[in-house]
Amino acid sequence: MASSPAGLVRRFYDELWNAANEAVAAEILDPDFAFRGSLGPESRGVPPFLAYLRAIHAALGDYRCMIGTLISDGQQAAARMTFAGRHRGMLLGVPATGREIAWQGAAFFEIAAGRIASLWVLGDIDALRTQLTGT
């Protein structure tokens, strides 16, 4: 069921993040969506989140978010994630390397009125930076 927490999380990653289908944001995100990304930025509202999504896709070709484990209950969901893509643009201050990179993370969702109200993501930025710089 798409409006269940697990269904919303799957749509968030499959349709919104991986397919970069921005129209899905209006269907599944609360207009006052609170977001903290795996790379650190925090925002409120759908437009700043979509700007972050575009920036990540610009920096990482074939960007994808893969759910390893997904646990949900009535109004919350948590996922163990792998994020991956080909480094084709500036990311964490590092110019494009062409490397295929991947890092692990965890995402914590809060659901309200059948929409994602907030998302807090923690990513392994040390592993990401090591892959970007080769050191």
NUDO-89688 format. One line per 5 residues: number of its first residue (from 1); for each residue x, y, z negated of C-alpha. Coordinates in Angstrom, 2 decimals. Each point is the difference from the previous one (the first is absolute). Example, Ala and Ser with C-alpha at 12.3 -4.5 7.8 and 13.67 -1.06 7.14 Angstrom:
BEGIN
1) 12.30/-4.50/-7.80; 1.37/3.44/0.66
END
This chain:
BEGIN
1) 0.00/0.00/0.00; 1.57/3.29/1.15; -1.22/2.06/-2.97; 1.51/-2.40/-2.58; 3.34/1.17/-1.40
6) 1.84/-2.78/1.86; -1.85/0.78/3.24; 0.82/3.69/-0.29; 3.68/-0.74/-0.61; 0.16/-2.31/3.02
11) -1.67/2.64/2.20; 2.36/2.64/-1.41; 3.07/-1.96/1.05; -1.25/-1.83/3.13; -2.00/2.75/1.65
16) 1.25/3.27/-1.46; 3.72/-0.57/-0.66; 1.00/-2.73/2.43; -2.21/1.05/2.92; 0.28/3.73/-0.87
21) -3.74/0.30/0.60; -0.58/3.30/-1.77; -3.78/-0.16/0.50; -0.10/-2.79/-2.61; 1.13/2.52/-2.65
26) -3.40/1.74/0.12; -1.71/-3.36/-0.60; 2.07/-1.39/-2.88; 1.73/2.92/-1.77; -1.64/2.35/-2.48
31) 0.25/3.60/1.30; 1.99/0.86/-3.17; 2.30/-3.04/0.46; 2.98/0.15/-2.39; 3.14/-1.55/1.48
36) 3.54/-0.69/-1.14; 2.03/-1.65/2.77; 2.72/-2.60/-0.24; 2.49/2.65/1.13; -1.06/2.34/-2.79
41) -2.30/2.73/1.32; -3.24/0.71/-1.81; -3.07/1.56/1.57; -3.71/0.53/-0.44; -2.49/-0.15/2.85
46) -0.10/-1.93/3.26; 1.87/2.50/2.29; 3.27/-0.05/-2.00; -0.13/-3.80/-0.16; -0.45/-0.19/3.78
51) 3.00/2.32/0.44; 2.06/-2.46/-2.09; -1.27/-2.94/2.07; 1.02/1.80/3.22; 3.46/0.83/-1.41
56) 0.64/-3.62/-0.96; -1.11/-1.27/3.42; 2.24/2.63/1.66; 3.01/-1.16/-2.04; -0.72/-3.74/0.25
61) -1.04/-1.61/3.27; -2.25/-3.05/-0.21; -0.64/0.96/-3.62; -2.01/-2.56/-1.93; -1.15/-0.66/-3.53
66) -0.38/-3.65/-0.90; -1.99/-1.13/-3.03; 1.75/-2.76/-1.92; -2.38/-0.26/-2.94; -3.29/1.81/-0.53
71) -1.86/0.02/-3.31; -3.23/1.91/-0.52; -2.88/0.49/-2.39; -3.02/2.28/-0.08; 1.69/3.38/0.50
76) 3.70/-0.75/0.37; 2.41/-1.91/2.20; 3.73/-0.66/-0.07; 2.16/-1.32/2.81; 3.57/-1.23/0.32
81) 1.18/1.41/3.30; 2.71/-0.19/2.63; 0.48/3.12/2.14; 1.97/-0.30/3.24; 0.85/1.72/3.27
86) 2.77/1.06/2.39; 1.82/3.13/-1.19; -0.49/2.43/2.89; -0.18/3.40/-1.71; 1.16/1.93/-3.05
91) -0.82/-1.90/-3.21; 1.31/0.85/-3.47; 2.38/2.44/1.66; 1.51/-2.71/2.22; -0.18/0.45/3.80
96) -1.27/-2.89/2.15; 2.17/-3.12/-0.10; -2.13/-2.33/2.12; 0.15/-2.57/-2.80; -2.95/-2.21/-0.90
101) -0.58/0.69/-3.70; -2.30/-1.39/-2.67; -0.56/0.69/-3.68; -2.27/-1.24/-2.75; -2.57/1.91/-1.96
106) -3.13/-0.10/-2.09; -3.22/1.91/0.61; -2.69/0.81/-2.57; -3.44/1.06/1.24; -2.97/1.51/-1.82
111) -3.41/-0.29/1.64; -3.01/2.27/-0.58; -3.35/0.05/1.80; 1.20/-2.55/2.57; 3.08/1.99/1.05
116) 3.65/0.12/-0.96; 0.29/2.86/-2.49; 3.69/-0.30/-0.80; 3.11/-1.93/0.95; 3.33/-0.12/-1.80
121) 2.83/-1.83/1.79; 3.41/-0.89/-1.37; 2.65/-1.08/2.50; 3.53/-1.39/-0.29; 1.66/3.16/1.30
126) 3.51/-1.20/-0.92; -0.36/-2.99/2.34; -1.43/2.26/2.70; 2.83/2.54/-0.31; 2.61/-2.79/0.14
131) -1.49/-1.27/3.26; -0.16/3.49/1.48; 3.59/0.91/-0.84; 1.55/-3.46/0.33; 1.72/0.40/-3.37
END
